[in-house]
Amino acid sequence: MMAPEAAIDANVLVALIDRRDKWHYQAVALRDALVDQHARLVWFDCVLNETVGVIGRRAEEQKRSDQFGELLDDLSRRIPMSSITWISRESERLYEQVLALCRTQGGRLNYNDALMAVICREKGIRWIVSFDRDFDELPWLVRLSDPTQVQTLAQRVEAGKL
């Protein structure tokens, strides 16, 4: 049986990188639970793009711009370039589908989130690790936001019920 794949959203990656983030400990617990279940973590390039922007803006707003380089170094160590799944180049091909999904979700999903969702549907990735509830409305994705969900889903996969 293949290990399940879990796409990681930017809010989880930001929380993993920024120890001051309110979701930091939950993000670490989620990542650890996924690793314990041998899930393959999927890091989309658009998530890294968004993460760099968020940590940069946050560092500036919180008067800790001097820490931005350290945060970037941590990001690079955690997610080496070879671990990134490059999907932005698919944006042109999927543009109409992405906009249609943004439209059907009434703008609750931004472009990057809709692109990730469409790619997950294409690639058969069923899990998205996110604190963003807007993914809950997509029938092809199961949003994981709590480590206890990971074990429950893993048990269902193992039992052939998912």
N, C-alpha and C positions, 0 to 999 in steps of 0.2 A: 504494500500500500504506500502510495506517495504521501509525503509530508504535506499537510495543508499549507496553503500560502495565505499570508496576511499582509495586506497593503497598509502601510503606516501613514496616517494623515499628519499634516504639518503641526497641528496643535499638540500632538503626542511627541513628535520629534523636538519641538521647541521645549516642551516640558522636560524631556530627557536631558537636553543640553543645558538649560537654565535652571540651576538649583533653586533659584528664587521663585520660580513659577509655582503657582498655587496647585498645579496638577503634577508636580515633579515626582512625588513619592508614588502616586497612583500610576504614572507612566512607567516608572521603573518596575513596579510590581507587574504591570501588564506585560512589559517586555520579557521579564524573567519567567512569567507563566508561559508565554509563547515559546520561549527557548526550551523550557522544561518539557513542553509537549512536542518538541522537534519541529515546530512550524518554521517555514521559510519566510523570513521577513522581507517584504518587498519595499524598496525605497525608490519612489519615482523621482525623476529629476525636477519636476515642477514642485514637489514637496521641499526639496533642498533649496530651490530658488526662493520659495515663500519663507522658509525657515531663516535663511540668511537675512532677508529683509526684516523679518520680525525681530530677530535678536539684535540687529543693528539699530533699528528704531528704538527698541526697548532700552538698549544700553545707553543711547543718547538721552532718552527721556528720563531715565533713572540716574543720570549723571555718573555713569560708569563706563563711558566710552573707552577708557583705558583697558577694560576687560574684554572688549570686542574681539581682539586678536586671539585671546585665550579661548573664547567661545568658538570662534571659527576653527581653531586648531583642534578642539575637542570634537567638533562636528566632523572634521576630516579624518580624525582617528577612528571615530565610531563608524563612519560610513565612507570607506575608501571609494575612489572613483570606480573601481572595478565592481563594486556592489550595487551600483546605481542602475536602475532600469530606465532607459531613456525613452520617454513617451512624447515629449514635446514635439518631436519631428512628425508625430502622427497627427498633430493638431490640424494641419491642412486637410488631410484625408477625412478626419472625423468632425470637422467644423460644424456641419449641418446637424449631426447627431448631438453634439455637445450643446449647441444653441437650443435645439429642441428640448433637451433635458433641462436646461436652465429655464426655459419657458414653462414647461409642464410643472416645474417645482416653484414657479412664481418668483424666481430670483433668489430663493433660499440657498440654492447651491451656486457658488461662484464658478467661474469658468474652469479653474484648475480642479475643483472638486468634481464638476461634471465630467471633465476629461478623464480624471481618475476612475470615476464610476463606469464610464463607457469602456475604457480599457479593461477594467476588471471584468466586465460582462464579456468582452471579447476573449479574454485570456482564461476565463473560468475561475477567476479569483473570487471566492465567496466571502472572505472575511475582510473587513476594513476596521482598523484600530483607530478610533477617533472619539473625541469628546463632543463632536458635532452631531446633534440629533437629527439634522436634516437628511442624513444618510438612511435613517430608519424607514423612510418612505419608499425606498428602492427595493423591490422584491428580490433582486438577484444578489443583494448584499446583506450580510449579517454584521451589524456594527458591534464591536467589542469595546467596552469602556471600563470594564471591571475585571480584575484577574479571575474572579470566580466563574465568569462566563467562559473563559478559555478552557478550563478543565471540563466543564459540562459539555461544551461543544466537542472537545476532543473525545470524550467518552461516547458521544452520539456518533461521531465519525467512525470510531473503532467498532462500534456495534452495527455499523452499516445503516444507521437510521438518518444519515445526512449525506 
